[in-house]
Amino acid sequence: NLPASSEDMVTKYNSFLFTKEMTLRDTDPEKKSFTPLRESTKKAFKGVLAEYDIQPSKEDFQWFSKLFFENHKKYIKLFPETFKIIKQIRNNDSTHIGIISDIDNDFQKFQFKVFGISEMFDSITTSEEVQIYKPKEKIFQVALNKAGCQGKESIIIGDSYKKDIVGGKNMGMTTIWINKFSGDDADMDKADFVVKHLKEVSLILNGLIK
């Protein structure tokens, strides 16, 4: 028996994960060696239980893994504009639509299934596949190889300046930064386009995709 409700466990877990396990990966991803997200989540879960002097069993890990996925399915939603943007790009038959993600393969597949967007993308490139994180060049190069194009022929849309925008600029890609959390304004001139909301991307794409 665990010492708190499932809701409290998820709250404590998220706090531990994002303040301890994920901090270096997100603030200085260039210096972080690859660790699958599932391993980080396991360490975070162990860290939470350590506060209660509990060593989790295999069954505890299985229970929390199930809870983790169920909560994401219940609470994580796509922005309403997402489908509109994807369909707008898809209207151009010659455009390759790809995803570059730092999450694990199984979680990526789970998200796509939950959101119902599996058929909307031509390729998926994950850090687990390449064994490195964004913004390192290799993960972007693998994605470009799948698309059959060069960086200068590509557009990257992302909400992480350090991962998406820096990585994209290093590859010569046109960058669109969704700065929805009001990040450092000093970085804004380093992205080709800066928006606050996903819906603003549509107008930019109209001018970029011919």
C-alpha positions in Angstrom: 0.0 0.0 0.0 1.3 3.4 -0.9 1.2 6.3 1.5 -0.8 8.8 -0.5 -3.7 9.0 -3.0 -3.0 8.4 -6.7 -3.5 12.2 -7.3 -1.0 13.2 -4.6 1.5 10.7 -5.9 1.3 12.1 -9.4 1.7 15.7 -8.0 4.8 14.7 -6.0 6.1 12.7 -8.9 5.8 15.6 -11.3 7.5 17.9 -8.8 10.4 15.5 -8.4 10.8 14.7 -12.1 10.9 18.3 -13.3 12.9 19.8 -10.5 15.5 17.1 -10.1 15.6 14.5 -12.9 14.8 16.7 -15.8 16.4 20.0 -14.9 19.8 19.5 -16.5 18.3 18.0 -19.6 16.0 21.0 -20.2 18.3 23.8 -19.1 21.5 22.5 -20.7 20.6 19.7 -23.0 23.9 19.8 -24.8 25.6 18.4 -21.6 23.0 15.7 -20.8 23.9 12.2 -21.8 20.9 10.2 -23.1 18.7 8.5 -20.6 15.3 7.0 -21.7 12.4 8.9 -20.2 11.1 5.7 -18.7 14.3 5.5 -16.6 13.9 9.1 -15.5 10.3 8.4 -14.5 11.3 5.3 -12.6 14.0 7.3 -10.7 11.5 10.0 -9.9 9.0 7.5 -8.6 11.7 6.0 -6.4 12.6 9.4 -5.2 9.0 10.2 -4.1 8.7 6.9 -2.2 12.1 7.4 -0.6 10.5 10.4 1.2 8.4 7.8 3.0 11.3 5.3 3.5 9.7 2.9 1.0 11.5 0.8 -1.5 9.1 0.2 -4.5 8.4 -3.3 -5.7 8.0 -4.4 -9.3 4.2 -4.3 -8.8 4.5 -0.7 -7.5 6.3 0.3 -10.7 3.7 -1.4 -12.9 0.9 0.3 -11.0 2.5 3.7 -11.4 3.3 3.2 -15.1 -0.3 2.4 -15.7 -1.4 5.5 -13.7 1.1 7.6 -15.6 -0.3 6.7 -18.9 -3.9 6.9 -17.7 -3.4 10.5 -16.4 -1.8 11.6 -19.7 -4.7 10.2 -21.6 -7.1 12.0 -19.3 -5.5 15.4 -18.9 -3.1 16.0 -21.8 -4.8 17.7 -24.8 -3.7 19.1 -28.1 -4.2 22.7 -28.8 -7.4 23.2 -30.9 -5.3 24.8 -33.7 -3.1 21.8 -34.0 -5.3 19.9 -36.5 -5.8 23.0 -38.6 -2.1 23.7 -38.9 -1.3 20.1 -39.8 -4.1 20.0 -42.4 -2.9 23.3 -43.8 0.6 21.9 -44.4 -0.9 18.6 -45.7 -2.7 20.5 -48.4 0.7 20.8 -50.1 1.3 17.3 -51.5 5.0 17.8 -51.8 5.5 18.7 -48.1 7.0 16.2 -45.7 5.6 16.5 -42.1 7.9 15.1 -39.4 8.2 15.0 -35.6 11.4 15.4 -33.7 10.8 14.5 -30.1 12.8 13.9 -26.9 10.4 11.3 -25.5 10.6 7.6 -25.8 9.3 5.6 -28.7 6.5 3.8 -26.8 5.3 7.1 -25.2 5.3 8.8 -28.6 3.2 6.0 -30.1 0.8 6.2 -27.1 0.4 10.0 -27.5 -0.3 9.7 -31.2 -2.9 7.0 -30.6 -4.6 9.1 -27.9 -4.6 12.2 -30.0 -5.6 10.3 -33.2 -2.8 11.9 -35.3 -0.8 8.8 -36.3 -1.7 9.1 -39.9 -0.9 12.8 -40.2 2.9 12.6 -40.1 5.3 11.2 -42.6 8.1 10.5 -40.1 8.9 10.4 -36.4 12.4 10.8 -35.0 12.9 10.3 -31.3 15.9 10.7 -28.9 15.5 7.1 -28.0 16.0 6.1 -31.6 19.1 8.3 -32.1 20.4 8.1 -28.5 20.8 11.8 -28.1 18.7 14.8 -27.2 17.9 17.9 -29.1 19.5 20.3 -30.0 22.4 18.0 -31.0 22.9 17.9 -34.8 22.5 14.1 -35.2 18.8 13.9 -34.3 18.0 16.8 -36.7 20.1 15.2 -39.5 18.3 11.8 -39.1 15.0 13.6 -39.4 16.2 15.5 -42.5 17.4 12.3 -44.0 13.9 10.8 -43.5 12.4 13.8 -45.2 14.9 13.7 -48.1 15.8 17.3 -47.8 18.4 19.8 -46.4 18.0 22.1 -43.5 17.7 25.2 -45.8 14.6 23.6 -47.3 13.0 22.9 -44.0 10.9 24.7 -41.4 10.9 23.8 -37.7 8.1 24.8 -35.3 8.8 24.4 -31.6 8.2 25.9 -28.2 11.6 25.2 -26.7 14.2 27.8 -27.7 17.2 25.8 -26.5 16.1 22.5 -28.1 14.1 23.4 -31.2 15.2 26.8 -32.2 18.9 26.5 -31.5 19.0 23.0 -33.1 17.1 24.1 -36.1 19.2 27.2 -36.7 22.4 25.1 -36.4 21.0 23.0 -39.3 20.1 26.0 -41.4 16.3 25.5 -41.0 13.7 28.3 -40.9 12.6 28.5 -37.3 9.3 29.4 -35.8 9.4 29.8 -32.0 6.1 29.5 -30.1 7.2 31.5 -27.1 4.0 30.9 -25.1 5.7 31.1 -21.7 7.3 34.5 -22.3 10.9 33.3 -22.4 13.9 35.5 -22.6 13.2 38.4 -25.0 16.9 38.6 -25.8 16.6 35.3 -27.7 13.7 36.5 -29.9 15.9 37.9 -32.7 17.7 34.5 -33.0 14.5 32.9 -34.3 13.2 33.7 -37.7 9.7 34.1 -36.4 8.3 34.4 -32.9 4.7 33.9 -31.9 2.8 33.6 -28.7 0.0 31.3 -29.9 -0.1 28.4 -32.3 -2.9 30.0 -34.3 -0.4 32.7 -35.4 1.7 30.0 -37.2 -0.9 29.6 -39.9 -0.3 33.1 -41.4 3.5 32.5 -41.4 3.2 29.2 -43.2 1.0 30.8 -45.9 4.0 32.9 -46.8 6.6 30.2 -46.5 4.9 27.2 -48.2 4.3 27.8 -51.8 
